[in-house]
């Protein structure tokens, strides 16, 4: 039984040595190919994939996000009294006052008086487009 166990270990070591020898031969072949290449070609082979990945990340992730952020910043800077807006919490209201970083909204009626609440300017998701049909209605 011990002989079978030792034979298994030695055969496993022999297989590992064979695999290592094959890997060393492959590495030697690669080294020869790299040595045959010009330095410029070798540099391009290493750098070009990184540059391509950077370009893909820029055009698929960074650029669209910047465009979206620019639109949101422009929308927040163009807020004015009377705009009908939606907050990130889902509250609809009409702007009745704007200060530096806060916006006062009329969100409904309470006892015949407009009910107002103050939210941060960054908490506004979008400005609602009021259609012509709704202009005659009171939007509170």
N, CA and C atoms as a LAMMPS dump frame, in Angstrom:
ITEM: TIMESTEP
0
ITEM: NUMBER OF ATOMS
420
ITEM: BOX BOUNDS ff ff ff
-5.0000000000000000e+02 5.0000000000000000e+02
-5.0000000000000000e+02 5.0000000000000000e+02
-5.0000000000000000e+02 5.0000000000000000e+02
ITEM: ATOMS id mol type element x y z
1 1 1 N 0.815 -1.177 0
2 1 2 C 0 0 0
3 1 3 C 0.87 1.256 0
4 2 1 N 1.897 1.243 0.775
5 2 2 C 2.8 2.385 0.803
6 2 3 C 3.478 2.537 -0.552
7 3 1 N 3.786 1.384 -1.193
8 3 2 C 4.413 1.448 -2.514
9 3 3 C 3.474 2.098 -3.531
10 4 1 N 2.171 1.785 -3.466
11 4 2 C 1.198 2.41 -4.373
12 4 3 C 1.122 3.921 -4.129
13 5 1 N 1.154 4.271 -2.881
14 5 2 C 1.096 5.684 -2.513
15 5 3 C 2.342 6.416 -3.021
16 6 1 N 3.524 5.833 -2.816
17 6 2 C 4.761 6.444 -3.292
18 6 3 C 4.782 6.515 -4.814
19 7 1 N 4.278 5.426 -5.472
20 7 2 C 4.238 5.436 -6.922
21 7 3 C 3.331 6.565 -7.435
22 8 1 N 2.201 6.806 -6.752
23 8 2 C 1.293 7.896 -7.129
24 8 3 C 1.963 9.254 -7.006
25 9 1 N 2.75 9.433 -5.945
26 9 2 C 3.441 10.705 -5.744
27 9 3 C 4.498 10.902 -6.82
28 10 1 N 5.263 9.862 -7.097
29 10 2 C 6.319 10.001 -8.099
30 10 3 C 5.74 10.233 -9.49
31 11 1 N 4.627 9.575 -9.805
32 11 2 C 4.027 9.802 -11.124
33 11 3 C 3.459 11.219 -11.214
34 12 1 N 2.897 11.728 -10.124
35 12 2 C 2.379 13.1 -10.115
36 12 3 C 3.516 14.092 -10.288
37 13 1 N 4.642 13.853 -9.623
38 13 2 C 5.808 14.723 -9.772
39 13 3 C 6.335 14.682 -11.19
40 14 1 N 6.326 13.495 -11.802
41 14 2 C 6.802 13.367 -13.174
42 14 3 C 5.891 14.142 -14.122
43 15 1 N 4.563 14.087 -13.896
44 15 2 C 3.644 14.843 -14.732
45 15 3 C 3.861 16.335 -14.575
46 16 1 N 4.067 16.779 -13.315
47 16 2 C 4.331 18.192 -13.068
48 16 3 C 5.62 18.627 -13.741
49 17 1 N 6.626 17.796 -13.724
50 17 2 C 7.898 18.121 -14.362
51 17 3 C 7.71 18.221 -15.87
52 18 1 N 6.906 17.336 -16.432
53 18 2 C 6.632 17.39 -17.864
54 18 3 C 5.88 18.653 -18.238
55 19 1 N 4.912 19.032 -17.436
56 19 2 C 4.146 20.257 -17.676
57 19 3 C 5.041 21.479 -17.545
58 20 1 N 5.916 21.469 -16.54
59 20 2 C 6.842 22.575 -16.336
60 20 3 C 7.81 22.674 -17.501
61 21 1 N 8.266 21.531 -18.013
62 21 2 C 9.181 21.54 -19.149
63 21 3 C 8.482 22.102 -20.384
64 22 1 N 7.222 21.731 -20.595
65 22 2 C 6.464 22.248 -21.732
66 22 3 C 6.26 23.756 -21.594
67 23 1 N 5.964 24.202 -20.385
68 23 2 C 5.784 25.628 -20.147
69 23 3 C 7.085 26.378 -20.374
70 24 1 N 8.195 25.799 -19.945
71 24 2 C 9.495 26.428 -20.138
72 24 3 C 9.814 26.517 -21.627
73 25 1 N 9.463 25.48 -22.376
74 25 2 C 9.708 25.5 -23.816
75 25 3 C 8.857 26.583 -24.48
76 26 1 N 7.614 26.694 -24.05
77 26 2 C 6.734 27.726 -24.599
78 26 3 C 7.263 29.113 -24.264
79 27 1 N 7.726 29.289 -23.026
80 27 2 C 8.288 30.565 -22.606
81 27 3 C 9.536 30.881 -23.411
82 28 1 N 10.348 29.876 -23.661
83 28 2 C 11.555 30.092 -24.457
84 28 3 C 11.193 30.498 -25.884
85 29 1 N 10.151 29.881 -26.445
86 29 2 C 9.716 30.247 -27.791
87 29 3 C 9.199 31.678 -27.819
88 30 1 N 8.435 32.054 -26.795
89 30 2 C 7.928 33.426 -26.712
90 30 3 C 9.068 34.425 -26.568
91 31 1 N 10.06 34.065 -25.779
92 31 2 C 11.217 34.94 -25.586
93 31 3 C 11.956 35.126 -26.904
94 32 1 N 12.065 34.061 -27.683
95 32 2 C 12.722 34.163 -28.982
96 32 3 C 11.914 35.063 -29.909
97 33 1 N 10.584 34.93 -29.882
98 33 2 C 9.739 35.765 -30.741
99 33 3 C 9.844 37.23 -30.348
100 34 1 N 9.867 37.502 -29.054
101 34 2 C 9.977 38.878 -28.584
102 34 3 C 11.346 39.437 -28.949
103 35 1 N 12.404 38.599 -28.848
104 35 2 C 13.747 39.055 -29.185
105 35 3 C 13.838 39.378 -30.67
106 36 1 N 13.078 38.676 -31.497
107 36 2 C 13.101 38.917 -32.931
108 36 3 C 12.336 40.182 -33.3
109 37 1 N 11.34 40.601 -32.466
110 37 2 C 10.536 41.782 -32.763
111 37 3 C 11.355 43.044 -32.517
112 38 1 N 11.019 44.097 -33.247
113 38 2 C 11.692 45.367 -33.011
114 38 3 C 11.191 45.941 -31.685
115 39 1 N 11.966 46.817 -31.075
116 39 2 C 11.527 47.4 -29.787
117 39 3 C 10.23 48.194 -29.905
118 40 1 N 10.019 48.848 -31.034
119 40 2 C 8.794 49.625 -31.22
120 40 3 C 7.583 48.695 -31.287
121 41 1 N 7.724 47.588 -31.995
122 41 2 C 6.626 46.635 -32.105
123 41 3 C 6.307 46.003 -30.755
124 42 1 N 7.354 45.696 -29.997
125 42 2 C 7.14 45.116 -28.667
126 42 3 C 6.43 46.111 -27.757
127 43 1 N 6.819 47.378 -27.85
128 43 2 C 6.179 48.405 -27.026
129 43 3 C 4.717 48.579 -27.429
130 44 1 N 4.449 48.597 -28.728
131 44 2 C 3.065 48.711 -29.191
132 44 3 C 2.229 47.524 -28.749
133 45 1 N 2.825 46.35 -28.773
134 45 2 C 2.099 45.152 -28.359
135 45 3 C 1.712 45.227 -26.885
136 46 1 N 2.512 45.891 -26.08
137 46 2 C 2.203 46.008 -24.652
138 46 3 C 1.27 47.184 -24.358
139 47 1 N 1.452 48.301 -25.032
140 47 2 C 0.733 49.524 -24.691
141 47 3 C -0.609 49.641 -25.417
142 48 1 N -0.691 49.178 -26.644
143 48 2 C -1.897 49.338 -27.447
144 48 3 C -3.165 48.79 -26.784
145 49 1 N -3.15 47.594 -26.185
146 49 2 C -4.371 47.124 -25.512
147 49 3 C -4.817 48.032 -24.356
148 50 1 N -3.855 48.587 -23.622
149 50 2 C -4.203 49.489 -22.517
150 50 3 C -4.84 50.775 -23.046
151 51 1 N -4.302 51.295 -24.135
152 51 2 C -4.854 52.512 -24.72
153 51 3 C -6.265 52.241 -25.24
154 52 1 N -6.475 51.115 -25.885
155 52 2 C -7.804 50.769 -26.394
156 52 3 C -8.808 50.604 -25.259
157 53 1 N -8.405 49.99 -24.158
158 53 2 C -9.312 49.835 -23.005
159 53 3 C -9.664 51.198 -22.419
160 54 1 N -8.671 52.086 -22.335
161 54 2 C -8.931 53.433 -21.835
162 54 3 C -9.919 54.174 -22.711
163 55 1 N -9.774 54.047 -24.041
164 55 2 C -10.693 54.711 -24.966
165 55 3 C -12.105 54.163 -24.828
166 56 1 N -12.228 52.859 -24.67
167 56 2 C -13.549 52.254 -24.511
168 56 3 C -14.203 52.747 -23.221
169 57 1 N -13.452 52.778 -22.123
170 57 2 C -14 53.275 -20.859
171 57 3 C -14.435 54.735 -21
172 58 1 N -13.632 55.541 -21.669
173 58 2 C -13.973 56.951 -21.806
174 58 3 C -15.27 57.131 -22.587
175 59 1 N -15.369 56.485 -23.746
176 59 2 C -16.538 56.703 -24.6
177 59 3 C -17.785 55.983 -24.114
178 60 1 N -17.658 54.937 -23.315
179 60 2 C -18.843 54.211 -22.865
180 60 3 C -19.269 54.563 -21.442
181 61 1 N -18.364 55.088 -20.623
182 61 2 C -18.709 55.375 -19.233
183 61 3 C -18.535 56.844 -18.853
184 62 1 N -17.37 57.39 -19.077
185 62 2 C -17.043 58.718 -18.559
186 62 3 C -17.761 59.818 -19.328
187 63 1 N -17.691 59.808 -20.647
188 63 2 C -18.283 60.866 -21.46
189 63 3 C -19.801 60.958 -21.293
190 64 1 N -20.543 59.844 -21.358
191 64 2 C -22.001 59.965 -21.157
192 64 3 C -22.37 60.493 -19.767
193 65 1 N -21.618 60.103 -18.746
194 65 2 C -21.911 60.571 -17.397
195 65 3 C -21.664 62.071 -17.282
196 66 1 N -20.608 62.561 -17.903
197 66 2 C -20.335 63.998 -17.879
198 66 3 C -21.443 64.779 -18.584
199 67 1 N -21.929 64.259 -19.723
200 67 2 C -23.01 64.932 -20.436
201 67 3 C -24.276 64.983 -19.58
202 68 1 N -24.566 63.886 -18.885
203 68 2 C -25.744 63.836 -18.024
204 68 3 C -25.602 64.822 -16.86
205 69 1 N -24.427 64.862 -16.236
206 69 2 C -24.19 65.785 -15.127
207 69 3 C -24.311 67.237 -15.584
208 70 1 N -23.847 67.524 -16.801
209 70 2 C -23.936 68.878 -17.326
210 70 3 C -25.393 69.289 -17.528
211 71 1 N -26.227 68.38 -18.034
212 71 2 C -27.649 68.673 -18.227
213 71 3 C -28.342 68.93 -16.89
214 72 1 N -28.037 68.126 -15.878
215 72 2 C -28.658 68.291 -14.561
216 72 3 C -28.244 69.623 -13.953
217 73 1 N -26.96 69.969 -14.057
218 73 2 C -26.481 71.237 -13.499
219 73 3 C -27.154 72.418 -14.198
220 74 1 N -27.304 72.326 -15.517
221 74 2 C -27.972 73.387 -16.272
222 74 3 C -29.436 73.517 -15.856
223 75 1 N -30.111 72.382 -15.661
224 75 2 C -31.516 72.403 -15.249
225 75 3 C -31.649 73.05 -13.87
226 76 1 N -30.76 72.715 -12.94
227 76 2 C -30.837 73.287 -11.591
228 76 3 C -30.535 74.786 -11.597
229 77 1 N -29.638 75.224 -12.48
230 77 2 C -29.324 76.655 -12.554
231 77 3 C -30.439 77.465 -13.209
232 78 1 N -31.277 76.824 -14.027
233 78 2 C -32.341 77.533 -14.735
234 78 3 C -33.694 77.474 -14.027
235 79 1 N -33.741 77.031 -12.776
236 79 2 C -35.001 77.002 -12.04
237 79 3 C -35.509 78.413 -11.823
238 80 1 N -36.832 78.578 -11.898
239 80 2 C -37.419 79.906 -11.67
240 80 3 C -38.757 79.76 -10.958
241 81 1 N -39.233 80.858 -10.439
242 81 2 C -40.508 80.912 -9.731
243 81 3 C -41.624 80.464 -10.664
244 82 1 N -42.47 79.54 -10.201
245 82 2 C -43.592 79.062 -10.988
246 82 3 C -43.338 77.75 -11.708
247 83 1 N -42.107 77.264 -11.732
248 83 2 C -41.825 75.98 -12.381
249 83 3 C -42.464 74.84 -11.6
250 84 1 N -43.032 73.907 -12.308
251 84 2 C -43.602 72.69 -11.703
252 84 3 C -42.503 71.643 -11.737
253 85 1 N -42.142 71.103 -10.555
254 85 2 C -40.997 70.2 -10.472
255 85 3 C -41.365 68.891 -9.763
256 86 1 N -40.463 67.921 -9.881
257 86 2 C -40.542 66.659 -9.15
258 86 3 C -39.252 66.51 -8.359
259 87 1 N -39.369 66.125 -7.081
260 87 2 C -38.169 65.899 -6.276
261 87 3 C -37.727 64.446 -6.41
262 88 1 N -36.534 64.147 -5.886
263 88 2 C -36.051 62.771 -5.948
264 88 3 C -36.866 61.854 -5.05
265 89 1 N -37.641 62.432 -4.15
266 89 2 C -38.521 61.646 -3.294
267 89 3 C -39.891 61.411 -3.897
268 90 1 N -40.143 61.977 -5.08
269 90 2 C -41.406 61.768 -5.756
270 90 3 C -42.463 62.803 -5.422
271 91 1 N -42.074 63.899 -4.829
272 91 2 C -43.023 64.952 -4.469
273 91 3 C -43.136 65.934 -5.623
274 92 1 N -44.377 66.213 -6.036
275 92 2 C -44.634 67.197 -7.088
276 92 3 C -44.98 68.515 -6.42
277 93 1 N -44.46 69.603 -6.954
278 93 2 C -44.761 70.901 -6.386
279 93 3 C -44.45 72.011 -7.36
280 94 1 N -44.847 73.212 -6.971
281 94 2 C -44.588 74.407 -7.766
282 94 3 C -43.653 75.298 -6.973
283 95 1 N -42.623 75.822 -7.616
284 95 2 C -41.632 76.656 -6.931
285 95 3 C -42.259 78.003 -6.596
286 96 1 N -42.19 78.371 -5.296
287 96 2 C -42.678 79.677 -4.863
288 96 3 C -41.555 80.546 -4.325
289 97 1 N -40.39 79.968 -4.132
290 97 2 C -39.256 80.741 -3.655
291 97 3 C -37.952 79.986 -3.858
292 98 1 N -36.91 80.746 -4.218
293 98 2 C -35.588 80.142 -4.424
294 98 3 C -34.573 80.959 -3.642
295 99 1 N -33.783 80.269 -2.837
296 99 2 C -32.644 80.896 -2.171
297 99 3 C -31.397 80.182 -2.684
298 100 1 N -30.262 80.401 -2.066
299 100 2 C -28.999 79.848 -2.565
300 100 3 C -29.084 78.353 -2.855
301 101 1 N -29.208 77.554 -1.814
302 101 2 C -29.222 76.096 -1.987
303 101 3 C -30.554 75.466 -1.605
304 102 1 N -31.581 76.276 -1.39
305 102 2 C -32.884 75.73 -1.017
306 102 3 C -33.968 76.27 -1.947
307 103 1 N -35.013 75.487 -2.07
308 103 2 C -36.148 75.85 -2.91
309 103 3 C -37.407 75.63 -2.081
310 104 1 N -38.305 76.604 -2.066
311 104 2 C -39.575 76.473 -1.366
312 104 3 C -40.629 76.081 -2.386
313 105 1 N -41.369 75.015 -2.054
314 105 2 C -42.374 74.467 -2.955
315 105 3 C -43.759 74.59 -2.36
316 106 1 N -44.743 74.867 -3.21
317 106 2 C -46.15 74.758 -2.831
318 106 3 C -46.574 73.372 -3.285
319 107 1 N -46.984 72.522 -2.326
320 107 2 C -47.282 71.129 -2.658
321 107 3 C -48.748 70.778 -2.483
322 108 1 N -49.567 71.72 -2.146
323 108 2 C -50.991 71.435 -1.994
324 108 3 C -51.668 72.496 -1.153
325 109 1 N -52.897 72.191 -0.763
326 109 2 C -53.687 73.109 0.051
327 109 3 C -53.928 72.462 1.408
328 110 1 N -53.839 73.283 2.458
329 110 2 C -54.155 72.809 3.802
330 110 3 C -54.988 73.901 4.466
331 111 1 N -56.26 73.626 4.635
332 111 2 C -57.149 74.613 5.251
333 111 3 C -57.344 75.836 4.381
334 112 1 N -57.314 75.662 3.083
335 112 2 C -57.509 76.788 2.173
336 112 3 C -56.236 77.574 1.897
337 113 1 N -55.176 77.283 2.611
338 113 2 C -53.9 77.97 2.414
339 113 3 C -52.924 77.036 1.685
340 114 1 N -52.064 77.58 0.83
341 114 2 C -51.075 76.718 0.172
342 114 3 C -50.119 76.121 1.205
343 115 1 N -49.871 74.837 1.08
344 115 2 C -48.951 74.154 1.978
345 115 3 C -47.567 74.2 1.349
346 116 1 N -46.607 74.777 2.041
347 116 2 C -45.261 74.946 1.498
348 116 3 C -44.265 74.065 2.234
349 117 1 N -43.28 73.645 1.495
350 117 2 C -42.172 72.893 2.086
351 117 3 C -40.881 73.349 1.435
352 118 1 N -39.778 73.217 2.177
353 118 2 C -38.476 73.631 1.672
354 118 3 C -37.629 72.39 1.427
355 119 1 N -37.02 72.322 0.255
356 119 2 C -36.148 71.199 -0.101
357 119 3 C -34.817 71.756 -0.601
358 120 1 N -33.81 70.905 -0.57
359 120 2 C -32.505 71.285 -1.117
360 120 3 C -32.595 71.355 -2.636
361 121 1 N -31.841 72.24 -3.211
362 121 2 C -31.859 72.407 -4.666
363 121 3 C -31.423 71.128 -5.371
364 122 1 N -30.43 70.416 -4.814
365 122 2 C -29.928 69.184 -5.453
366 122 3 C -30.96 68.064 -5.425
367 123 1 N -32.015 68.203 -4.606
368 123 2 C -33.02 67.152 -4.491
369 123 3 C -34.092 67.24 -5.574
370 124 1 N -33.958 68.161 -6.5
371 124 2 C -34.935 68.281 -7.582
372 124 3 C -34.505 67.369 -8.726
373 125 1 N -35.402 66.488 -9.123
374 125 2 C -35.095 65.526 -10.182
375 125 3 C -35.304 66.13 -11.556
376 126 1 N -36.464 66.77 -11.766
377 126 2 C -36.747 67.302 -13.094
378 126 3 C -37.788 68.398 -13.025
379 127 1 N -37.808 69.207 -14.056
380 127 2 C -38.828 70.233 -14.219
381 127 3 C -39.886 69.627 -15.126
382 128 1 N -41.134 69.639 -14.656
383 128 2 C -42.24 69.067 -15.424
384 128 3 C -42.648 70.048 -16.516
385 129 1 N -42.962 69.512 -17.669
386 129 2 C -43.477 70.33 -18.762
387 129 3 C -44.979 70.466 -18.581
388 130 1 N -45.461 71.673 -18.347
389 130 2 C -46.889 71.93 -18.186
390 130 3 C -47.454 72.187 -19.571
391 131 1 N -48.46 71.412 -19.954
392 131 2 C -49.046 71.574 -21.28
393 131 3 C -49.999 72.754 -21.304
394 132 1 N -50.395 73.171 -22.494
395 132 2 C -51.308 74.298 -22.667
396 132 3 C -52.651 74.012 -22.032
397 133 1 N -53.113 72.761 -22.064
398 133 2 C -54.399 72.409 -21.485
399 133 3 C -54.403 72.632 -19.975
400 134 1 N -53.238 72.511 -19.329
401 134 2 C -53.167 72.637 -17.882
402 134 3 C -52.926 74.072 -17.428
403 135 1 N -52.706 74.999 -18.341
404 135 2 C -52.398 76.369 -17.937
405 135 3 C -53.562 77.031 -17.214
406 136 1 N -54.793 76.645 -17.509
407 136 2 C -55.941 77.275 -16.866
408 136 3 C -56.175 76.732 -15.458
409 137 1 N -55.585 75.571 -15.151
410 137 2 C -55.777 74.957 -13.833
411 137 3 C -54.819 75.585 -12.825
412 138 1 N -55.186 75.52 -11.561
413 138 2 C -54.316 75.955 -10.489
414 138 3 C -53.443 74.773 -10.113
415 139 1 N -52.154 74.929 -10.23
416 139 2 C -51.225 73.814 -9.97
417 139 3 C -50.622 73.951 -8.591
418 140 1 N -51.331 73.491 -7.584
419 140 2 C -50.787 73.498 -6.214
420 140 3 C -50.954 72.138 -5.601
